[in-house]
């Protein structure tokens, strides 16, 4: 009897943890997309720009 209760609790905890992990991985993914896009854009702009000093402040702002 106690084994069945413990098994049910373990199974429900496993399902809950799996759902939580999936949710937070999606949140992490959604926050990483803009970071990757801005870093890529700054890399392209830096390679196009001829004057490195012009891009110094935007680089600092984006990296912060």
HELIX and SHEET records of a PDB file:
HELIX    1   1 UNK A    2  UNK A   48  1                                  47    
HELIX    2   2 UNK A   52  UNK A   55  5                                   4    
HELIX    3   3 UNK A   56  UNK A   63  1                                   8    
END                                                                             
